[in-house]
Amino acid sequence: MKKPPPLNKPASGSSHAMRLDAPIISEGFTPDSRLVIVAADTLEACRKLPAESFQLIITSPPYNIGKVYEKRMRLEEYLAWQRTIIEQLVDLLTPSGSICWQAGNYVEDGEVFPLDTYFYPIFKSFGLRLRNRVIWHFGHGLHASRRFSGRYETLSWFTKTDDYLFNLDAVRVPAKYPGKTFYKGAKRGLPSGNPLGKNPTDFWELLADEWEGGVWDIPNVKSNHCEKTIHPCQFPVELVERCVLAMTRKDDWVLDPFAGVGSTLIAALKHDRRTLGIDRDVEYCRIAKKRIADFYSGKLKLRPLGQPVHQPTGREKVSQIPIQWLESKGET
């Protein structure tokens, strides 16, 4: 397993400094490009790309649940379509590269089909190795009435070979007990942890004390989230950042074959990677370009990597029990 030099974590804060080195947006891949946005069918566009060029391929494919950007089809038909695309993506991956496939659930007649379990044998059939099945939890979303409300999705991390790139130091989180020591042996009394922090594990939880508690805090992009656009299933830039930092080096290529409004592109550019996004929706591509322009001008609102999620104090009106509920119980 290759290990690159440690990468610096991004600075915290709700905004970034204005940057003057905004790349030219290309509509086709060239080796010296830094940013490519292709408005086209994913499979057709991927077939035009050079083999073994991308260090990281990360995306959240359509879930086949009837969103505005997809045509709902039978599950078997959907998986066959996805298999054709995945086969093409494997060819585009460098030998030391990774594919991160973020998936939710397909629901039919109230029955849930966890898509990552259907994708797993597809990736395995092409010789890829699963390194982690990351669960990321979010606290808000649609409420169900005939089953428990869904509050997590999965990110499956596959590598093409055993000689893959992984830079753990770039994504370590502070240890909960940094003062913990060895209790026996030659190192008794010495610190037992890593001075750079601990491994964030494969469970990324939404908690307020993320960096103090050593867990990864990633809210989904809904309602009042600062990154929200018109896209109905937008994933957070922060989710991609951690994969970019851990699985690529500066100037490596990052590909998103279902790029939507450009969250992957922004995460890659933020950390000086080259990136290419494909989406057949021209409006989403337009929004992606606008978001990238706003990023380089300092106008784009992004949730900083590691920022704690707001926790109500109980004093806000919205966090208090409505007076009508109390009256109905005779508690007023």
BALOBA-1460 file (C-alpha; in Angstrom, 3 decimals):
// residues 332
<rec num="1" residu="m" x="0.000" y="0.000" z="0.000"/>
<rec num="2" residu="k" x="1.456" y="3.322" z="-1.055"/>
<rec num="3" residu="k" x="1.654" y="6.087" z="1.487"/>
<rec num="4" residu="p" x="2.136" y="9.667" z="0.249"/>
<rec num="5" residu="p" x="3.613" y="12.520" z="2.239"/>
<rec num="6" residu="p" x="1.193" y="13.882" z="4.898"/>
<rec num="7" residu="l" x="-1.289" y="16.413" z="3.618"/>
<rec num="8" residu="n" x="-2.338" y="19.518" z="5.483"/>
<rec num="9" residu="k" x="-5.887" y="19.699" z="6.752"/>
<rec num="10" residu="p" x="-7.916" y="22.615" z="5.435"/>
<rec num="11" residu="a" x="-8.266" y="25.611" z="7.682"/>
<rec num="12" residu="s" x="-11.520" y="25.825" z="9.625"/>
<rec num="13" residu="g" x="-13.982" y="28.649" z="9.220"/>
<rec num="14" residu="s" x="-17.214" y="29.347" z="7.354"/>
<rec num="15" residu="s" x="-15.525" y="30.901" z="4.322"/>
<rec num="16" residu="h" x="-12.306" y="30.643" z="2.374"/>
<rec num="17" residu="a" x="-9.956" y="33.299" z="1.116"/>
<rec num="18" residu="m" x="-10.416" y="34.635" z="-2.397"/>
<rec num="19" residu="r" x="-8.357" y="32.695" z="-4.899"/>
<rec num="20" residu="l" x="-6.910" y="34.134" z="-8.099"/>
<rec num="21" residu="d" x="-5.976" y="30.885" z="-9.806"/>
<rec num="22" residu="a" x="-9.415" y="29.802" z="-11.032"/>
<rec num="23" residu="p" x="-8.897" y="27.175" z="-13.746"/>
<rec num="24" residu="i" x="-10.372" y="27.374" z="-17.213"/>
<rec num="25" residu="i" x="-13.395" y="25.100" z="-17.517"/>
<rec num="26" residu="s" x="-12.838" y="22.636" z="-20.347"/>
<rec num="27" residu="e" x="-15.585" y="20.638" z="-22.036"/>
<rec num="28" residu="g" x="-13.300" y="17.752" z="-22.905"/>
<rec num="29" residu="f" x="-10.431" y="15.924" z="-21.217"/>
<rec num="30" residu="t" x="-6.852" y="16.884" z="-21.937"/>
<rec num="31" residu="p" x="-3.838" y="15.872" z="-19.805"/>
<rec num="32" residu="d" x="-3.050" y="19.489" z="-18.895"/>
<rec num="33" residu="s" x="-6.617" y="20.436" z="-17.913"/>
<rec num="34" residu="r" x="-7.492" y="21.097" z="-14.294"/>
<rec num="35" residu="l" x="-11.281" y="21.299" z="-14.510"/>
<rec num="36" residu="v" x="-13.544" y="19.558" z="-17.006"/>
<rec num="37" residu="i" x="-17.351" y="19.635" z="-16.994"/>
<rec num="38" residu="v" x="-19.097" y="17.477" z="-19.573"/>
<rec num="39" residu="a" x="-22.827" y="17.814" z="-20.207"/>
<rec num="40" residu="a" x="-23.521" y="14.386" z="-21.692"/>
<rec num="41" residu="d" x="-24.658" y="10.839" z="-21.049"/>
<rec num="42" residu="t" x="-22.332" y="9.250" z="-18.497"/>
<rec num="43" residu="l" x="-21.538" y="6.089" z="-20.432"/>
<rec num="44" residu="e" x="-20.901" y="7.904" z="-23.702"/>
<rec num="45" residu="a" x="-18.632" y="10.430" z="-21.997"/>
<rec num="46" residu="c" x="-16.657" y="7.794" z="-20.081"/>
<rec num="47" residu="r" x="-15.952" y="5.855" z="-23.259"/>
<rec num="48" residu="k" x="-14.040" y="8.875" z="-24.577"/>
<rec num="49" residu="l" x="-11.725" y="9.118" z="-21.551"/>
<rec num="50" residu="p" x="-8.215" y="7.599" z="-21.399"/>
<rec num="51" residu="a" x="-7.726" y="4.392" z="-19.450"/>
<rec num="52" residu="e" x="-6.079" y="4.396" z="-16.004"/>
<rec num="53" residu="s" x="-6.178" y="8.201" z="-15.684"/>
<rec num="54" residu="f" x="-8.179" y="8.764" z="-12.488"/>
<rec num="55" residu="q" x="-6.852" y="8.234" z="-8.971"/>
<rec num="56" residu="l" x="-10.283" y="8.608" z="-7.364"/>
<rec num="57" residu="i" x="-13.748" y="8.033" z="-8.805"/>
<rec num="58" residu="i" x="-16.416" y="9.135" z="-6.360"/>
<rec num="59" residu="t" x="-20.115" y="9.595" z="-6.944"/>
<rec num="60" residu="s" x="-23.643" y="9.059" z="-5.769"/>
<rec num="61" residu="p" x="-25.500" y="7.432" z="-8.666"/>
<rec num="62" residu="p" x="-29.256" y="7.846" z="-9.187"/>
<rec num="63" residu="y" x="-31.126" y="5.584" z="-6.761"/>
<rec num="64" residu="n" x="-33.911" y="4.737" z="-9.231"/>
<rec num="65" residu="i" x="-36.582" y="6.219" z="-6.969"/>
<rec num="66" residu="g" x="-38.174" y="8.572" z="-9.477"/>
<rec num="67" residu="k" x="-36.343" y="11.828" z="-8.850"/>
<rec num="68" residu="v" x="-36.640" y="14.561" z="-11.471"/>
<rec num="69" residu="y" x="-33.267" y="13.674" z="-13.038"/>
<rec num="70" residu="e" x="-33.978" y="9.960" z="-13.543"/>
<rec num="71" residu="k" x="-36.432" y="7.626" z="-15.229"/>
<rec num="72" residu="r" x="-37.598" y="4.933" z="-12.863"/>
<rec num="73" residu="m" x="-37.022" y="1.384" z="-14.138"/>
<rec num="74" residu="r" x="-37.199" y="-2.163" z="-12.873"/>
<rec num="75" residu="l" x="-34.489" y="-2.938" z="-10.322"/>
<rec num="76" residu="e" x="-32.884" y="-5.572" z="-12.542"/>
<rec num="77" residu="e" x="-32.795" y="-3.153" z="-15.474"/>
<rec num="78" residu="y" x="-31.338" y="-0.415" z="-13.300"/>
<rec num="79" residu="l" x="-28.560" y="-2.679" z="-12.006"/>
<rec num="80" residu="a" x="-27.711" y="-3.841" z="-15.524"/>
<rec num="81" residu="w" x="-27.355" y="-0.186" z="-16.589"/>
<rec num="82" residu="q" x="-25.161" y="0.573" z="-13.603"/>
<rec num="83" residu="r" x="-23.026" y="-2.507" z="-14.259"/>
<rec num="84" residu="t" x="-22.224" y="-1.253" z="-17.759"/>
<rec num="85" residu="i" x="-21.083" y="2.088" z="-16.330"/>
<rec num="86" residu="i" x="-19.072" y="0.518" z="-13.496"/>
<rec num="87" residu="e" x="-17.232" y="-1.710" z="-15.968"/>
<rec num="88" residu="q" x="-16.173" y="1.390" z="-17.892"/>
<rec num="89" residu="l" x="-15.130" y="3.203" z="-14.699"/>
<rec num="90" residu="v" x="-12.880" y="0.342" z="-13.590"/>
<rec num="91" residu="d" x="-10.918" y="0.770" z="-16.821"/>
<rec num="92" residu="l" x="-10.477" y="4.485" z="-16.084"/>
<rec num="93" residu="l" x="-9.045" y="3.882" z="-12.599"/>
<rec num="94" residu="t" x="-5.287" y="3.953" z="-11.967"/>
<rec num="95" residu="p" x="-3.772" y="0.759" z="-10.503"/>
<rec num="96" residu="s" x="-3.409" y="2.492" z="-7.104"/>
<rec num="97" residu="g" x="-6.813" y="4.184" z="-7.369"/>
<rec num="98" residu="s" x="-10.084" y="4.008" z="-5.465"/>
<rec num="99" residu="i" x="-13.784" y="4.059" z="-6.250"/>
<rec num="100" residu="c" x="-16.133" y="5.450" z="-3.593"/>
<rec num="101" residu="w" x="-19.758" y="4.614" z="-4.340"/>
<rec num="102" residu="q" x="-22.322" y="6.364" z="-2.170"/>
<rec num="103" residu="a" x="-25.715" y="4.637" z="-2.163"/>
<rec num="104" residu="g" x="-29.006" y="4.758" z="-0.341"/>
<rec num="105" residu="n" x="-32.078" y="2.571" z="-0.682"/>
<rec num="106" residu="y" x="-34.382" y="1.681" z="-3.538"/>
<rec num="107" residu="v" x="-37.981" y="1.419" z="-2.304"/>
<rec num="108" residu="e" x="-40.786" y="-0.400" z="-4.073"/>
<rec num="109" residu="d" x="-44.273" y="-0.937" z="-2.615"/>
<rec num="110" residu="g" x="-42.941" y="-0.025" z="0.805"/>
<rec num="111" residu="e" x="-40.162" y="-2.633" z="0.660"/>
<rec num="112" residu="v" x="-36.575" y="-1.420" z="1.080"/>
<rec num="113" residu="f" x="-33.752" y="-2.705" z="-1.130"/>
<rec num="114" residu="p" x="-30.325" y="-1.555" z="0.215"/>
<rec num="115" residu="l" x="-28.511" y="-0.656" z="-2.987"/>
<rec num="116" residu="d" x="-24.980" y="-1.089" z="-1.672"/>
<rec num="117" residu="t" x="-25.636" y="-4.818" z="-1.189"/>
<rec num="118" residu="y" x="-26.624" y="-5.071" z="-4.858"/>
<rec num="119" residu="f" x="-23.613" y="-3.049" z="-6.009"/>
<rec num="120" residu="y" x="-21.111" y="-5.133" z="-4.034"/>
<rec num="121" residu="p" x="-21.194" y="-8.234" z="-6.286"/>
<rec num="122" residu="i" x="-20.975" y="-6.012" z="-9.356"/>
<rec num="123" residu="f" x="-17.726" y="-4.425" z="-8.162"/>
<rec num="124" residu="k" x="-16.379" y="-7.801" z="-7.040"/>
<rec num="125" residu="s" x="-17.062" y="-9.277" z="-10.479"/>
<rec num="126" residu="f" x="-14.574" y="-6.770" z="-11.911"/>
<rec num="127" residu="g" x="-11.898" y="-7.715" z="-9.389"/>
<rec num="128" residu="l" x="-12.206" y="-4.733" z="-7.036"/>
<rec num="129" residu="r" x="-11.540" y="-5.087" z="-3.303"/>
<rec num="130" residu="l" x="-13.827" y="-3.570" z="-0.668"/>
<rec num="131" residu="r" x="-11.750" y="-1.686" z="1.929"/>
<rec num="132" residu="n" x="-14.536" y="-0.086" z="3.939"/>
<rec num="133" residu="r" x="-18.297" y="0.111" z="4.009"/>
<rec num="134" residu="v" x="-18.655" y="3.516" z="5.617"/>
<rec num="135" residu="i" x="-21.903" y="4.391" z="7.329"/>
<rec num="136" residu="w" x="-22.607" y="8.114" z="7.538"/>
<rec num="137" residu="h" x="-25.442" y="9.225" z="9.753"/>
<rec num="138" residu="f" x="-27.466" y="12.402" z="9.491"/>
<rec num="139" residu="g" x="-30.082" y="13.699" z="11.897"/>
<rec num="140" residu="h" x="-32.647" y="15.175" z="9.529"/>
<rec num="141" residu="g" x="-34.586" y="13.983" z="6.493"/>
<rec num="142" residu="l" x="-37.979" y="12.770" z="5.331"/>
<rec num="143" residu="h" x="-40.181" y="11.152" z="7.956"/>
<rec num="144" residu="a" x="-41.681" y="7.733" z="7.320"/>
<rec num="145" residu="s" x="-45.037" y="6.640" z="8.715"/>
<rec num="146" residu="r" x="-45.010" y="2.869" z="8.119"/>
<rec num="147" residu="r" x="-41.364" y="2.172" z="8.943"/>
<rec num="148" residu="f" x="-38.548" y="3.870" z="10.848"/>
<rec num="149" residu="s" x="-37.296" y="7.063" z="9.205"/>
<rec num="150" residu="g" x="-34.058" y="6.559" z="7.295"/>
<rec num="151" residu="r" x="-31.112" y="8.471" z="8.728"/>
<rec num="152" residu="y" x="-28.026" y="6.923" z="7.169"/>
<rec num="153" residu="e" x="-26.463" y="6.074" z="3.829"/>
<rec num="154" residu="t" x="-23.425" y="4.030" z="2.880"/>
<rec num="155" residu="l" x="-20.188" y="4.860" z="1.117"/>
<rec num="156" residu="s" x="-18.471" y="1.753" z="-0.257"/>
<rec num="157" residu="w" x="-14.741" y="2.196" z="-0.810"/>
<rec num="158" residu="f" x="-13.212" y="-0.160" z="-3.355"/>
<rec num="159" residu="t" x="-9.634" y="-0.337" z="-4.626"/>
<rec num="160" residu="k" x="-8.398" y="-1.721" z="-7.922"/>
<rec num="161" residu="t" x="-5.366" y="-3.501" z="-6.434"/>
<rec num="162" residu="d" x="-3.736" y="-4.188" z="-3.082"/>
<rec num="163" residu="d" x="-1.134" y="-1.490" z="-3.842"/>
<rec num="164" residu="y" x="-3.517" y="1.402" z="-3.212"/>
<rec num="165" residu="l" x="-3.039" y="4.961" z="-2.025"/>
<rec num="166" residu="f" x="-4.289" y="5.791" z="1.470"/>
<rec num="167" residu="n" x="-3.138" y="8.722" z="3.550"/>
<rec num="168" residu="l" x="-4.660" y="8.255" z="6.997"/>
<rec num="169" residu="d" x="-2.722" y="11.149" z="8.524"/>
<rec num="170" residu="a" x="-4.617" y="13.631" z="6.336"/>
<rec num="171" residu="v" x="-7.965" y="12.717" z="7.897"/>
<rec num="172" residu="r" x="-7.144" y="11.821" z="11.496"/>
<rec num="173" residu="v" x="-9.374" y="13.305" z="14.189"/>
<rec num="174" residu="p" x="-8.299" y="14.337" z="17.696"/>
<rec num="175" residu="a" x="-8.290" y="11.505" z="20.200"/>
<rec num="176" residu="k" x="-10.912" y="11.498" z="22.948"/>
<rec num="177" residu="y" x="-8.253" y="10.641" z="25.531"/>
<rec num="178" residu="p" x="-4.914" y="11.921" z="24.166"/>
<rec num="179" residu="g" x="-3.337" y="11.485" z="27.591"/>
<rec num="180" residu="k" x="-3.920" y="7.735" z="27.647"/>
<rec num="181" residu="t" x="-0.713" y="5.764" z="28.277"/>
<rec num="182" residu="f" x="0.575" y="2.203" z="27.979"/>
<rec num="183" residu="y" x="-0.135" y="0.401" z="31.238"/>
<rec num="184" residu="k" x="2.542" y="-2.308" z="30.954"/>
<rec num="185" residu="g" x="5.626" y="-3.340" z="29.040"/>
<rec num="186" residu="a" x="8.656" y="-1.339" z="27.938"/>
<rec num="187" residu="k" x="6.496" y="1.657" z="27.017"/>
<rec num="188" residu="r" x="4.616" y="1.752" z="30.317"/>
<rec num="189" residu="g" x="3.681" y="5.341" z="31.175"/>
<rec num="190" residu="l" x="4.295" y="6.666" z="27.656"/>
<rec num="191" residu="p" x="1.475" y="8.026" z="25.461"/>
<rec num="192" residu="s" x="-0.238" y="5.158" z="23.642"/>
<rec num="193" residu="g" x="-1.973" y="7.174" z="20.913"/>
<rec num="194" residu="n" x="-0.801" y="8.883" z="17.760"/>
<rec num="195" residu="p" x="0.172" y="12.561" z="18.201"/>
<rec num="196" residu="l" x="-1.621" y="13.366" z="14.913"/>
<rec num="197" residu="g" x="-4.902" y="11.980" z="16.188"/>
<rec num="198" residu="k" x="-6.891" y="8.794" z="15.800"/>
<rec num="199" residu="n" x="-8.408" y="6.901" z="12.907"/>
<rec num="200" residu="p" x="-11.917" y="8.280" z="12.318"/>
<rec num="201" residu="t" x="-13.308" y="4.717" z="11.815"/>
<rec num="202" residu="d" x="-15.941" y="3.607" z="9.316"/>
<rec num="203" residu="f" x="-18.889" y="5.186" z="11.145"/>
<rec num="204" residu="w" x="-19.279" y="8.901" z="10.465"/>
<rec num="205" residu="e" x="-21.741" y="10.208" z="12.993"/>
<rec num="206" residu="l" x="-23.551" y="13.514" z="13.284"/>
<rec num="207" residu="l" x="-22.590" y="14.833" z="16.707"/>
<rec num="208" residu="a" x="-21.916" y="18.319" z="18.009"/>
<rec num="209" residu="d" x="-18.491" y="17.588" z="19.467"/>
<rec num="210" residu="e" x="-16.966" y="15.997" z="16.394"/>
<rec num="211" residu="w" x="-13.372" y="17.118" z="16.646"/>
<rec num="212" residu="e" x="-13.287" y="16.818" z="20.424"/>
<rec num="213" residu="g" x="-15.043" y="13.454" z="20.424"/>
<rec num="214" residu="g" x="-13.173" y="11.938" z="17.505"/>
<rec num="215" residu="v" x="-16.100" y="11.158" z="15.194"/>
<rec num="216" residu="w" x="-16.948" y="12.459" z="11.745"/>
<rec num="217" residu="d" x="-19.851" y="14.873" z="11.562"/>
<rec num="218" residu="i" x="-21.567" y="15.217" z="8.186"/>
<rec num="219" residu="p" x="-25.116" y="16.580" z="7.929"/>
<rec num="220" residu="n" x="-27.030" y="15.909" z="4.739"/>
<rec num="221" residu="v" x="-27.776" y="18.809" z="2.401"/>
<rec num="222" residu="k" x="-31.407" y="19.669" z="3.109"/>
<rec num="223" residu="s" x="-33.562" y="22.696" z="3.932"/>
<rec num="224" residu="n" x="-31.368" y="25.447" z="5.393"/>
<rec num="225" residu="h" x="-27.988" y="23.808" z="4.754"/>
<rec num="226" residu="c" x="-25.673" y="26.514" z="3.403"/>
<rec num="227" residu="e" x="-24.753" y="24.409" z="0.344"/>
<rec num="228" residu="k" x="-28.331" y="23.672" z="-0.774"/>
<rec num="229" residu="t" x="-29.237" y="24.157" z="-4.456"/>
<rec num="230" residu="i" x="-32.172" y="22.960" z="-6.561"/>
<rec num="231" residu="h" x="-30.717" y="19.445" z="-6.736"/>
<rec num="232" residu="p" x="-32.998" y="17.120" z="-4.703"/>
<rec num="233" residu="c" x="-30.274" y="14.635" z="-3.659"/>
<rec num="234" residu="q" x="-27.182" y="16.767" z="-3.207"/>
<rec num="235" residu="f" x="-24.438" y="15.303" z="-1.082"/>
<rec num="236" residu="p" x="-22.189" y="17.471" z="1.107"/>
<rec num="237" residu="v" x="-18.810" y="18.726" z="-0.070"/>
<rec num="238" residu="e" x="-17.384" y="17.632" z="3.266"/>
<rec num="239" residu="l" x="-18.153" y="13.978" z="2.524"/>
<rec num="240" residu="v" x="-16.045" y="14.140" z="-0.638"/>
<rec num="241" residu="e" x="-13.234" y="16.161" z="0.962"/>
<rec num="242" residu="r" x="-12.304" y="13.369" z="3.331"/>
<rec num="243" residu="c" x="-12.037" y="10.874" z="0.487"/>
<rec num="244" residu="v" x="-10.037" y="13.331" z="-1.634"/>
<rec num="245" residu="l" x="-7.580" y="13.945" z="1.200"/>
<rec num="246" residu="a" x="-7.166" y="10.281" z="2.079"/>
<rec num="247" residu="m" x="-7.068" y="8.721" z="-1.396"/>
<rec num="248" residu="t" x="-5.345" y="11.243" z="-3.672"/>
<rec num="249" residu="r" x="-2.303" y="13.505" z="-3.896"/>
<rec num="250" residu="k" x="-2.039" y="17.059" z="-5.166"/>
<rec num="251" residu="d" x="-2.680" y="17.240" z="-8.951"/>
<rec num="252" residu="d" x="-4.263" y="13.770" z="-9.100"/>
<rec num="253" residu="w" x="-7.415" y="13.381" z="-11.198"/>
<rec num="254" residu="v" x="-10.794" y="12.969" z="-9.449"/>
<rec num="255" residu="l" x="-13.812" y="11.868" z="-11.512"/>
<rec num="256" residu="d" x="-17.506" y="12.143" z="-10.695"/>
<rec num="257" residu="p" x="-19.575" y="10.378" z="-13.381"/>
<rec num="258" residu="f" x="-22.870" y="11.689" z="-11.942"/>
<rec num="259" residu="a" x="-21.630" y="15.123" z="-10.929"/>
<rec num="260" residu="g" x="-24.950" y="16.900" z="-10.358"/>
<rec num="261" residu="v" x="-24.286" y="20.451" z="-9.162"/>
<rec num="262" residu="g" x="-20.551" y="19.929" z="-8.704"/>
<rec num="263" residu="s" x="-19.960" y="19.088" z="-5.036"/>
<rec num="264" residu="t" x="-17.195" y="16.625" z="-5.933"/>
<rec num="265" residu="l" x="-15.569" y="19.144" z="-8.264"/>
<rec num="266" residu="i" x="-15.514" y="21.783" z="-5.538"/>
<rec num="267" residu="a" x="-14.023" y="19.371" z="-2.986"/>
<rec num="268" residu="a" x="-11.283" y="18.375" z="-5.434"/>
<rec num="269" residu="l" x="-10.443" y="21.935" z="-6.479"/>
<rec num="270" residu="k" x="-10.393" y="23.060" z="-2.855"/>
<rec num="271" residu="h" x="-7.474" y="20.690" z="-2.279"/>
<rec num="272" residu="d" x="-5.593" y="21.341" z="-5.542"/>
<rec num="273" residu="r" x="-6.661" y="18.234" z="-7.431"/>
<rec num="274" residu="r" x="-7.623" y="18.004" z="-11.091"/>
<rec num="275" residu="t" x="-11.227" y="17.035" z="-11.585"/>
<rec num="276" residu="l" x="-13.780" y="16.011" z="-14.183"/>
<rec num="277" residu="g" x="-17.556" y="15.905" z="-13.749"/>
<rec num="278" residu="i" x="-20.172" y="14.424" z="-16.051"/>
<rec num="279" residu="d" x="-23.894" y="15.099" z="-15.940"/>
<rec num="280" residu="r" x="-26.499" y="14.958" z="-18.659"/>
<rec num="281" residu="d" x="-28.583" y="17.722" z="-17.068"/>
<rec num="282" residu="v" x="-27.457" y="21.003" z="-18.629"/>
<rec num="283" residu="e" x="-28.980" y="23.054" z="-15.813"/>
<rec num="284" residu="y" x="-27.050" y="21.141" z="-13.153"/>
<rec num="285" residu="c" x="-23.849" y="21.721" z="-15.144"/>
<rec num="286" residu="r" x="-24.644" y="25.434" z="-15.278"/>
<rec num="287" residu="i" x="-25.148" y="25.537" z="-11.503"/>
<rec num="288" residu="a" x="-21.896" y="23.614" z="-10.986"/>
<rec num="289" residu="k" x="-20.004" y="26.197" z="-13.042"/>
<rec num="290" residu="k" x="-21.623" y="29.031" z="-11.067"/>
<rec num="291" residu="r" x="-20.752" y="27.397" z="-7.736"/>
<rec num="292" residu="i" x="-17.147" y="26.926" z="-8.833"/>
<rec num="293" residu="a" x="-16.927" y="30.568" z="-9.943"/>
<rec num="294" residu="d" x="-18.329" y="31.596" z="-6.559"/>
<rec num="295" residu="f" x="-15.788" y="29.362" z="-4.821"/>
<rec num="296" residu="y" x="-12.877" y="31.115" z="-6.487"/>
<rec num="297" residu="s" x="-14.329" y="34.571" z="-5.881"/>
<rec num="298" residu="g" x="-14.896" y="33.781" z="-2.210"/>
<rec num="299" residu="k" x="-18.703" y="33.954" z="-2.447"/>
<rec num="300" residu="l" x="-19.569" y="30.270" z="-2.153"/>
<rec num="301" residu="k" x="-20.925" y="29.183" z="1.199"/>
<rec num="302" residu="l" x="-19.456" y="25.865" z="2.296"/>
<rec num="303" residu="r" x="-19.772" y="23.991" z="5.521"/>
<rec num="304" residu="p" x="-16.193" y="23.802" z="6.840"/>
<rec num="305" residu="l" x="-14.617" y="20.404" z="7.307"/>
<rec num="306" residu="g" x="-15.145" y="19.446" z="10.940"/>
<rec num="307" residu="q" x="-17.506" y="22.240" z="11.968"/>
<rec num="308" residu="p" x="-19.813" y="21.084" z="14.778"/>
<rec num="309" residu="v" x="-23.480" y="20.781" z="13.926"/>
<rec num="310" residu="h" x="-25.772" y="23.191" z="15.727"/>
<rec num="311" residu="q" x="-27.407" y="21.745" z="18.813"/>
<rec num="312" residu="p" x="-30.493" y="23.496" z="20.228"/>
<rec num="313" residu="t" x="-30.183" y="24.864" z="23.751"/>
<rec num="314" residu="g" x="-33.853" y="24.379" z="24.509"/>
<rec num="315" residu="r" x="-34.420" y="28.115" z="24.689"/>
<rec num="316" residu="e" x="-35.310" y="28.455" z="21.007"/>
<rec num="317" residu="k" x="-39.046" y="28.458" z="20.294"/>
<rec num="318" residu="v" x="-38.695" y="25.766" z="17.662"/>
<rec num="319" residu="s" x="-37.063" y="23.413" z="20.189"/>
<rec num="320" residu="q" x="-39.810" y="23.814" z="22.812"/>
<rec num="321" residu="i" x="-42.909" y="21.656" z="23.215"/>
<rec num="322" residu="p" x="-45.887" y="23.488" z="21.644"/>
<rec num="323" residu="i" x="-48.318" y="24.921" z="24.164"/>
<rec num="324" residu="q" x="-51.151" y="23.156" z="22.323"/>
<rec num="325" residu="w" x="-49.614" y="19.754" z="23.109"/>
<rec num="326" residu="l" x="-49.288" y="20.630" z="26.777"/>
<rec num="327" residu="e" x="-52.878" y="21.901" z="26.900"/>
<rec num="328" residu="s" x="-54.160" y="18.678" z="25.346"/>
<rec num="329" residu="k" x="-52.460" y="16.734" z="28.138"/>
<rec num="330" residu="g" x="-53.687" y="19.133" z="30.835"/>
<rec num="331" residu="e" x="-50.124" y="20.064" z="31.754"/>
<rec num="332" residu="t" x="-50.538" y="23.863" z="31.553"/>
